[in-house]
Amino acid sequence: MLKGDRYTDPIDGKSFKSFLAYGYVKQRENILSPSTLSLERHRLLWLYLKSETSFFSNKFKVLHFAPEQCFLKRFKALKNIDYTTTDLLSPIADVKADICNLPFKDNSYDIIFCNHVLEHIPDDTKAMQELYRVMKPGGWGIFQIPQDLNRDVTFEDNTITDKAERAKIFGQYDHVRVYGKDYFDKLRSIGFTVEEVDYTAKLTKEDIDKYRLAKGEIIPLVRKN
């Protein structure tokens, strides 16, 4: 029923007449890829890595937190990277670890992916410090988060305990905050150099629609000098 060529998942190149609906609180139509189960942010990151970095060609030591299913097997198959996955609970991760107390040595990794993780962590300052510690000088990372760019200041309220209410306010019941534009400055306060990358600005309107991307979504690119 979904056969067609209207929309394309750039991760595997497969095309469909429509993507699937997806959403925790509110269903969003035409968002979830039927083949890789990727969302807008996954496809945006894949396109960015392919066109703007040497991730797929140069040798890197890579640490990936809570690895996304649409990336896991593909990244593991890359011969150019030394790839380690980590998560506190996931049985598929290579290393079971607390992001606030990582078992890795200082200055260990060239690249760190930590996407849609920090919004779950009560002490995100400690988590960011650990990410900074284990990244090599000259290394870089991408730390995507759900972000409301209409907010100047990140919002938290631990007094809201009802799961349905938390899901409504924070996007998921297990999110502890809604990040605002100050997220980038918080990363800078840890020591990272931060580039707020709007990769969709480089794409045509037609490609944004074809790949089902969120126009204006920011990729937080961090570096350790």
C-alpha positions in Angstrom: 0.0 0.0 0.0 2.9 2.3 0.6 4.7 1.6 -2.7 5.6 4.8 -4.6 8.3 7.4 -5.2 6.9 10.6 -3.5 9.0 10.4 -0.4 12.5 8.9 0.1 14.4 7.7 3.2 18.0 8.8 2.6 19.3 6.3 5.0 18.5 3.3 2.8 17.3 5.1 -0.4 13.9 3.5 -0.4 10.9 5.5 -1.6 7.2 5.4 -0.7 4.0 7.2 -1.6 3.7 8.1 2.1 5.5 7.7 5.4 3.7 6.5 8.6 2.2 8.5 11.4 4.1 8.8 14.7 3.8 10.6 18.0 3.5 10.0 21.8 1.0 12.7 22.7 -0.2 13.9 19.3 0.1 11.8 16.1 2.0 13.5 13.3 1.2 12.3 9.8 3.7 11.2 7.2 6.8 11.2 9.6 8.0 7.6 10.3 9.9 5.9 7.5 8.4 2.4 6.8 11.8 0.9 6.1 14.3 2.2 8.7 11.7 3.5 11.2 13.7 6.8 11.1 12.2 10.2 12.1 13.0 13.6 10.8 15.9 14.1 13.1 17.5 10.8 12.1 17.3 11.5 8.4 18.6 15.1 8.9 21.6 13.7 10.8 22.3 11.1 8.2 22.3 13.7 5.4 24.5 16.0 7.4 27.0 13.3 8.2 27.1 12.2 4.6 27.6 15.6 3.0 29.3 17.7 5.6 31.7 15.4 7.5 34.2 12.6 6.8 32.4 10.3 9.2 31.9 7.6 6.6 35.5 7.7 5.2 38.1 8.7 7.8 39.3 6.6 10.8 37.6 7.6 14.0 37.0 6.2 17.5 33.3 6.7 18.1 31.1 6.6 21.2 27.3 6.4 20.6 24.8 6.7 23.5 21.5 5.0 23.3 22.1 3.9 19.6 19.1 4.4 17.3 17.9 1.3 15.5 18.1 3.0 12.1 21.8 3.7 12.7 23.1 0.8 14.8 23.8 -1.9 12.2 24.9 0.6 9.6 27.4 2.2 11.9 28.6 -1.2 13.1 29.3 -2.2 9.6 31.6 0.7 8.9 35.2 -0.5 8.6 36.7 3.0 9.1 35.4 3.5 12.7 36.1 1.9 16.1 32.5 1.9 17.3 31.3 1.6 20.9 27.7 1.9 22.0 26.6 2.6 25.6 23.4 2.9 27.5 22.3 2.5 31.1 19.5 0.0 30.4 19.5 -1.1 26.8 20.5 -4.8 26.3 21.9 -4.1 22.8 24.5 -1.6 24.0 28.2 -2.7 24.2 28.8 -1.1 27.5 26.2 -0.6 30.3 27.1 2.8 31.9 25.7 5.8 33.6 26.2 8.9 31.5 27.0 10.8 34.7 29.7 8.4 35.7 31.3 7.0 32.6 33.8 4.1 32.8 35.9 5.5 29.9 39.3 7.2 30.2 39.8 11.0 29.6 40.2 12.1 26.0 39.2 8.7 24.5 36.8 9.4 21.6 37.1 11.4 18.4 33.3 11.5 17.9 30.4 11.2 20.3 26.8 10.9 19.4 24.4 11.6 22.3 21.0 12.3 20.8 17.7 12.6 22.6 19.3 11.5 25.9 20.1 14.6 27.9 16.4 15.5 28.3 16.0 12.3 30.4 18.9 13.0 32.7 18.2 14.9 36.0 21.8 16.1 36.4 22.5 17.1 32.8 25.4 19.3 33.9 27.2 16.3 35.2 26.4 14.4 32.0 27.8 17.2 29.8 30.9 17.3 31.9 31.4 13.6 31.4 30.9 13.9 27.6 33.5 16.7 27.6 35.9 14.6 29.7 35.9 11.5 27.4 36.0 13.5 24.1 39.5 13.9 22.6 40.9 17.4 22.1 40.0 18.2 18.5 37.1 15.8 18.7 33.5 16.6 17.9 30.0 15.4 18.7 26.4 15.9 18.0 24.0 16.2 20.9 20.5 16.5 19.6 17.6 17.2 22.0 13.9 18.0 21.8 14.1 21.8 21.7 11.6 24.6 21.8 13.3 27.5 20.0 10.5 29.8 21.0 11.8 29.5 24.6 14.8 31.5 25.7 15.1 29.5 28.9 15.0 25.8 29.5 11.9 24.7 31.5 11.8 22.2 34.4 9.2 21.5 37.0 9.7 18.4 39.2 6.4 19.1 41.1 4.5 17.9 38.1 4.2 14.1 38.8 1.2 13.0 36.8 2.5 11.0 33.8 -0.2 12.3 31.4 0.4 15.9 32.4 4.2 15.5 32.1 3.7 14.0 28.6 1.6 16.9 27.6 4.1 19.5 28.9 7.4 17.8 28.3 6.6 15.7 25.2 7.1 12.4 27.1 6.4 11.5 30.7 10.0 10.6 31.3 11.5 13.9 30.0 12.7 16.0 32.9 12.9 19.3 30.9 12.1 21.2 27.8 15.3 22.8 26.4 15.2 26.3 25.2 17.7 28.4 23.2 20.0 28.5 26.3 20.9 24.9 25.7 23.7 25.9 23.4 25.2 28.3 26.0 25.0 25.6 28.7 27.1 23.4 26.5 29.5 26.3 26.0 29.7 26.8 29.8 31.0 23.2 30.1 33.9 24.0 27.7 32.5 23.0 24.3 32.7 25.1 21.2 29.1 25.0 19.8 27.9 25.5 16.3 24.2 25.8 15.8 23.8 24.1 12.4 20.7 24.6 10.4 21.5 22.1 7.7 18.0 22.4 6.2 19.0 25.9 5.1 21.3 24.3 2.5 18.6 22.1 1.1 15.9 22.9 -1.4 12.2 23.1 -0.4 11.7 20.1 -2.5 14.4 18.0 -0.8 13.1 19.0 2.7 9.7 17.6 1.6 11.1 14.6 -0.2 13.0 13.4 2.8 10.3 14.5 5.3 12.6 16.8 7.3 11.7 19.5 9.9 12.7 22.8 8.3 14.8 24.9 10.7 15.7 22.0 13.0 19.1 22.7 14.6 21.9 20.2 14.8 24.0 21.0 17.9 27.6 20.4 16.7 30.0 20.5 19.6 33.8 20.5 19.6 36.5 20.2 22.2 39.5 22.4 21.5 
